[in-house]
Amino acid sequence: MTEFIDERSEPAFRQRLGRLLRGAHRADFAVARIRIAGIDLDDDEIGNLDRCRVLVAHLNADTLAEAADAGMLRPEHRRNVAVLLRFLDSGRLQLRAAGPGAWVPDFSVMHGDHDTLILGAHYFGKPYLAVGPSFTCFTDKIHAVHGAARRFEELWQDGRDVLPAIRGTLEWALAAGGAASRAAVAGTGPAADVPADSGGG
């Protein structure tokens, strides 16, 4: 089975990924950049995973700042962060930043009921189409799956562990976001502030 999809396809990439995750025991992702607040994993999608490894091309200050902001955003983003933290606490999620090497395009390998290689654009929400269409290929061809799995192992071995940095940032963001929300509800936070000169004459 080989499927080629774009951002207009139905079911969309997100639904296809969820289906594969539910049937997988191990999952390996190599993605150039990860938008943490947008990772909307469900517990039933990751419940069967014994191990999930995520390799990012680089982890910089912008990535960490975006992770911190996630705790202060909409409730669904804070929910995403909470699910990720539970996954981290389980010990089944590993995260590394790549060494000097890189890769093109993004890819992931699912090991389970149907070993599958995903090659191309990876995203949870609709992709940003500033540069045109977004293409992804799914295949269970054994030589392709095994070849990608071997290359992932090479890249993974050269990567460095960044899980502590991400975990600390997410924990802080979730706690800070919760405190800000409670303050706003109580009328003591920034959301309740009124400029001193906003009254009438």
C-alpha positions in Angstrom: 0.0 0.0 0.0 1.3 3.4 -1.0 -0.8 6.6 -0.6 0.0 10.1 -1.7 -1.9 12.9 -0.1 -1.9 16.7 0.1 -3.4 19.3 2.4 -6.8 18.9 0.6 -7.0 15.1 1.1 -9.7 13.4 3.2 -9.1 11.9 5.5 -6.5 14.5 6.4 -3.0 13.8 7.5 -3.9 14.2 11.1 -6.6 11.5 11.0 -4.3 9.1 9.1 -1.5 9.7 11.6 -3.9 9.0 14.6 -5.0 5.7 13.0 -1.4 4.6 12.6 -0.4 5.6 16.1 -3.3 3.6 17.6 -1.9 0.4 16.0 1.8 1.1 16.7 4.0 -0.1 19.5 6.9 2.1 18.5 7.1 5.4 16.6 10.1 7.4 15.4 9.8 10.9 14.1 12.5 13.0 12.3 11.1 16.5 11.8 12.9 19.7 11.1 10.8 21.8 13.5 8.1 21.1 16.0 5.3 23.4 17.1 4.7 22.1 20.6 1.4 23.9 21.2 -0.1 22.3 18.1 0.6 18.7 19.1 -2.9 17.6 19.9 -2.3 13.9 20.8 -5.1 11.9 22.4 -4.5 9.4 25.2 -5.9 6.6 23.1 -3.5 7.4 20.3 -0.4 7.0 22.4 -1.8 4.4 24.9 -0.3 1.4 23.0 3.1 3.0 22.4 6.0 1.4 24.2 8.4 4.0 22.9 8.2 7.2 20.9 11.3 9.0 19.7 11.2 12.5 18.3 14.3 13.9 16.6 14.2 17.6 15.7 16.7 19.3 13.3 17.5 21.9 16.0 16.3 23.2 19.3 16.8 26.9 19.7 15.5 29.8 21.9 12.4 30.2 19.6 11.3 26.6 20.1 11.6 26.9 23.9 9.8 30.3 23.9 7.0 28.8 21.8 6.7 25.9 24.3 6.5 28.4 27.2 3.9 30.4 25.4 1.8 27.3 24.9 0.8 27.3 28.6 -0.6 30.8 28.3 -2.6 30.2 25.1 -6.1 28.9 24.5 -7.4 26.1 26.7 -7.0 23.5 24.0 -3.3 24.3 23.8 -2.9 24.0 27.5 -4.6 20.7 27.3 -2.1 19.6 24.6 0.7 20.5 26.9 -0.8 18.5 29.8 -1.1 15.4 27.6 2.5 15.8 26.5 3.7 16.1 30.1 1.9 12.9 31.1 3.5 11.2 28.1 6.9 12.5 29.2 6.3 11.3 32.8 5.5 7.8 31.5 9.1 7.5 30.3 8.0 6.4 26.9 8.7 9.7 25.1 12.3 10.6 24.1 13.4 13.8 22.4 16.7 14.7 20.9 18.1 17.5 18.8 20.1 16.5 15.7 23.8 16.6 15.5 25.7 18.3 12.6 23.8 16.3 10.0 20.2 17.0 8.8 17.7 15.4 6.5 15.2 16.3 3.8 12.3 15.7 3.8 10.8 15.0 7.2 9.9 11.4 7.8 8.6 9.0 10.5 8.4 5.2 10.9 5.6 3.4 12.7 6.3 -0.1 14.0 3.2 -2.2 14.9 0.2 -3.8 13.2 1.3 -2.3 9.9 4.9 -1.0 9.7 4.6 2.2 7.8 6.9 5.0 6.5 5.6 8.5 6.3 7.6 10.7 4.1 7.1 14.4 3.5 5.1 17.1 5.3 4.1 16.3 9.0 1.5 18.5 10.7 -1.4 18.4 13.1 -3.5 21.4 12.1 -3.7 22.7 8.5 -0.2 23.4 7.2 1.0 26.9 6.5 1.0 27.2 2.7 3.3 30.2 2.2 5.3 28.2 -0.3 2.6 26.1 -2.0 1.0 22.6 -1.6 2.0 20.2 1.2 2.7 16.7 0.1 3.0 13.5 2.1 3.5 9.8 1.1 2.5 6.8 3.2 4.0 3.4 2.3 4.3 0.0 3.9 6.9 -1.2 1.3 9.3 -3.2 3.4 12.5 -2.0 1.8 11.4 1.6 2.2 10.4 1.2 5.9 13.6 -0.7 6.8 15.8 1.8 4.9 14.2 4.8 6.7 14.4 3.0 10.1 18.2 2.4 9.6 18.8 6.0 8.7 16.8 7.2 11.7 19.0 5.1 14.0 22.1 6.8 12.5 20.6 10.3 13.1 19.3 9.4 16.5 22.7 8.2 17.7 24.3 11.5 16.7 21.6 13.6 18.5 21.7 15.1 22.0 19.0 14.7 24.7 16.9 17.9 25.0 14.1 16.3 27.1 15.0 18.0 30.4 14.9 21.5 28.7 11.5 20.8 27.1 10.1 19.2 30.3 11.1 22.1 32.5 9.8 24.7 30.1 6.4 22.9 29.7 6.0 22.4 33.4 6.7 26.1 34.0 4.3 27.1 31.2 1.5 25.0 32.5 1.8 26.3 36.0 2.2 29.9 34.9 -0.8 29.6 32.6 -2.9 28.1 35.3 -2.0 30.9 37.7 -2.8 33.6 35.1 -6.1 32.0 34.3 -7.1 31.8 38.0 -6.1 35.5 38.5 -8.1 36.6 35.5 -11.2 34.8 36.8 -10.7 36.3 40.2 -10.4 39.8 38.7 -6.8 40.3 39.9 -4.8 39.4 36.7 -3.8 41.4 33.7 -7.1 40.5 31.9 -9.0 42.5 34.5 -6.8 45.6 34.4 -8.5 48.8 33.1 -6.4 51.8 32.0 -6.5 54.6 34.5 -7.6 57.1 31.8 -10.4 55.0 30.3 -13.2 56.6 32.2 -15.5 59.4 30.9 -15.0 63.1 31.4 
